[in-house]
Amino acid sequence: MNHFCVKCNTAIIAGRSDKKFCSYNCRNNHHNGINKEKYSGIRAVEKPFHKNRRILEKLFSKGLNTVYHETLVILGFNFEKITHNEKSVNGSERMFVYEFILEKIDNSIYRLSSQG
């Protein structure tokens, strides 16, 4: 008795009698399709946070430790999408995006650092 692949409907000749997929690729593609739908809402929420992190990582990797507000805006940084914020010991505002820290020096300048 032949079984057919759940993903591509190809006949499954060899393997276990309860085998559902003809190949690793079909099994992987099937489960990726399920997870894509299942986690699409979570990815939509996380996307702007990851974008902010990529922007800060790029600036930090270039050795920049002082960043202008305007530069962040031009690069598409969203100031509402930070992981958390706090006041530093000296009273300045610190915004965190995962391991990166933007500490407000004045109205238009931030100090960029990393915890990691």
KEKE-3310 file (N, C-alpha, C; in steps of 0.2 Angstrom, whole numbers, plus 5000, padded with zeros to 4 digits):
npx = (5004:5003:5009:5006:5015:5012:5015:5019:5012:5018:5021:5026:5038:5048:5053:5046:5030:5021:5026:5025:5030:5039:5052:5066:5065:5052:5045:5051:5047:5033:5031:5037:5028:5017:5021:5024:5012:5007:5015:5016:5010:5017:5030:5027:5026:5038:5047:5049:5057:5068:5073:5077:5087:5096:5100:5107:5117:5124:5129:5136:5146:5153:5161:5155:5151:5144:5129:5118:5102:5095:5101:5098:5084:5084:5089:5079:5076:5065:5059:5049:5049:5058:5066:5067:5068:5077:5082:5098:5112:5117:5105:5101:5092:5090:5089:5085:5089:5088:5104:5110:5113:5106:5110:5104:5112:5110:5097:5098:5108:5115:5123:5130:5131:5136:5130:5135)
npy = (4994:5011:5026:5044:5059:5072:5085:5087:5077:5066:5049:5038:5027:5020:5017:5020:5014:5023:5035:5052:5061:5064:5068:5077:5090:5092:5090:5100:5111:5110:5112:5124:5132:5131:5136:5149:5155:5154:5161:5174:5186:5189:5191:5202:5212:5211:5216:5230:5233:5225:5231:5244:5239:5234:5246:5253:5243:5244:5257:5257:5247:5254:5261:5273:5283:5293:5300:5309:5315:5318:5310:5297:5297:5299:5287:5279:5275:5271:5279:5275:5262:5254:5243:5245:5258:5270:5280:5287:5287:5300:5307:5308:5302:5285:5275:5258:5246:5231:5225:5237:5254:5270:5285:5300:5315:5329:5338:5334:5325:5309:5297:5282:5265:5249:5234:5222)
npz = (5000:4995:5002:5003:5001:5012:5009:4995:4988:4982:4979:4993:4994:5001:5018:5035:5039:5043:5039:5034:5025:5010:5009:5018:5015:5011:5023:5031:5024:5025:5039:5041:5034:5042:5054:5050:5048:5061:5069:5064:5069:5080:5075:5068:5078:5084:5073:5072:5083:5081:5069:5075:5083:5073:5067:5077:5080:5068:5068:5080:5077:5068:5076:5081:5095:5099:5094:5083:5085:5074:5064:5068:5066:5052:5048:5051:5064:5077:5090:5099:5100:5110:5121:5135:5147:5157:5171:5172:5184:5185:5181:5168:5153:5149:5135:5130:5118:5116:5119:5117:5122:5122:5128:5133:5130:5127:5120:5107:5105:5108:5118:5113:5118:5123:5131:5129)
capx = (5000:5007:5007:5008:5018:5007:5016:5019:5008:5022:5021:5031:5039:5053:5053:5041:5023:5018:5030:5021:5034:5044:5059:5067:5063:5045:5044:5053:5043:5027:5031:5038:5022:5012:5024:5024:5005:5006:5019:5016:5008:5023:5035:5025:5027:5046:5050:5052:5063:5074:5075:5081:5094:5101:5103:5112:5122:5128:5132:5141:5151:5158:5165:5152:5149:5140:5125:5114:5095:5093:5104:5094:5078:5085:5090:5072:5075:5058:5060:5044:5051:5063:5065:5065:5071:5078:5086:5105:5114:5117:5098:5100:5087:5094:5085:5089:5086:5091:5110:5112:5110:5106:5110:5103:5117:5106:5091:5099:5114:5115:5129:5129:5136:5133:5131:5137)
capy = (5000:5017:5032:5050:5064:5077:5092:5087:5071:5061:5042:5036:5020:5017:5020:5018:5013:5029:5041:5057:5066:5060:5070:5082:5097:5093:5090:5106:5116:5110:5115:5131:5135:5131:5141:5156:5158:5154:5167:5180:5192:5190:5194:5209:5216:5211:5219:5237:5232:5222:5237:5248:5236:5234:5253:5254:5239:5247:5263:5255:5243:5259:5265:5279:5283:5299:5300:5314:5313:5318:5304:5291:5298:5298:5280:5276:5273:5273:5281:5272:5255:5252:5237:5248:5265:5271:5286:5285:5290:5308:5309:5308:5297:5280:5270:5252:5242:5224:5226:5244:5259:5277:5289:5307:5320:5335:5338:5331:5321:5303:5293:5275:5260:5242:5230:5215)
capz = (5000:4995:5006:4999:5005:5014:5006:4988:4986:4979:4983:4997:4993:5006:5025:5039:5037:5045:5036:5031:5020:5005:5010:5023:5012:5011:5030:5033:5021:5028:5046:5041:5032:5048:5059:5047:5050:5068:5073:5060:5073:5085:5070:5066:5084:5085:5068:5073:5088:5077:5065:5079:5085:5067:5066:5083:5079:5062:5071:5085:5073:5064:5081:5084:5102:5099:5088:5083:5085:5067:5061:5070:5062:5045:5047:5052:5071:5080:5097:5103:5100:5114:5125:5141:5148:5164:5172:5174:5191:5184:5179:5161:5151:5145:5131:5129:5113:5118:5123:5115:5126:5120:5134:5131:5132:5127:5116:5100:5105:5112:5119:5111:5121:5122:5137:5127)
cpx = (5004:5004:5009:5010:5012:5008:5016:5015:5012:5021:5027:5032:5043:5051:5048:5034:5019:5021:5025:5024:5039:5051:5060:5064:5056:5042:5045:5048:5036:5026:5033:5032:5017:5015:5024:5017:5004:5009:5020:5014:5014:5029:5034:5027:5035:5050:5053:5058:5069:5077:5080:5087:5099:5104:5108:5118:5127:5132:5138:5147:5156:5162:5162:5150:5145:5136:5120:5106:5093:5095:5100:5087:5079:5086:5084:5072:5068:5059:5054:5045:5057:5062:5063:5069:5072:5082:5093:5106:5114:5110:5097:5096:5092:5089:5088:5085:5090:5098:5113:5109:5111:5105:5109:5108:5114:5101:5092:5105:5113:5122:5127:5134:5132:5135:5135:5144)
cpy = (5006:5022:5038:5055:5070:5084:5092:5081:5066:5054:5041:5029:5016:5020:5017:5018:5020:5036:5046:5061:5062:5062:5075:5088:5098:5093:5097:5112:5116:5113:5122:5135:5136:5136:5148:5159:5159:5160:5173:5187:5194:5193:5201:5214:5217:5215:5226:5237:5230:5227:5242:5245:5235:5241:5254:5250:5241:5253:5261:5251:5248:5263:5271:5278:5289:5300:5306:5312:5313:5312:5298:5292:5297:5291:5276:5273:5276:5273:5278:5265:5253:5247:5240:5254:5265:5278:5284:5289:5298:5311:5310:5301:5292:5276:5264:5249:5236:5226:5233:5249:5266:5281:5297:5312:5327:5333:5334:5327:5315:5300:5285:5270:5254:5238:5224:5215)
cpz = (5000:4999:5001:5003:5006:5011:4998:4984:4981:4983:4987:4997:4999:5013:5029:5036:5038:5043:5032:5025:5016:5006:5016:5021:5012:5018:5033:5030:5024:5035:5046:5039:5038:5053:5057:5049:5058:5072:5069:5064:5078:5081:5069:5072:5085:5079:5069:5078:5085:5072:5069:5081:5079:5066:5071:5082:5073:5065:5075:5082:5070:5070:5083:5091:5103:5093:5089:5082:5077:5063:5062:5066:5055:5043:5048:5059:5074:5087:5102:5104:5103:5119:5132:5142:5156:5165:5175:5181:5190:5182:5172:5159:5147:5142:5129:5123:5113:5122:5121:5120:5123:5126:5131:5134:5133:5122:5110:5100:5110:5112:5117:5114:5120:5129:5136:5124)
residu = (MET:ASN:HIS:PHE:CYS:VAL:LYS:CYS:ASN:THR:ALA:ILE:ILE:ALA:GLY:ARG:SER:ASP:LYS:LYS:PHE:CYS:SER:TYR:ASN:CYS:ARG:ASN:ASN:HIS:HIS:ASN:GLY:ILE:ASN:LYS:GLU:LYS:TYR:SER:GLY:ILE:ARG:ALA:VAL:GLU:LYS:PRO:PHE:HIS:LYS:ASN:ARG:ARG:ILE:LEU:GLU:LYS:LEU:PHE:SER:LYS:GLY:LEU:ASN:THR:VAL:TYR:HIS:GLU:THR:LEU:VAL:ILE:LEU:GLY:PHE:ASN:PHE:GLU:LYS:ILE:THR:HIS:ASN:GLU:LYS:SER:VAL:ASN:GLY:SER:GLU:ARG:MET:PHE:VAL:TYR:GLU:PHE:ILE:LEU:GLU:LYS:ILE:ASP:ASN:SER:ILE:TYR:ARG:LEU:SER:SER:GLN:GLY)
# end
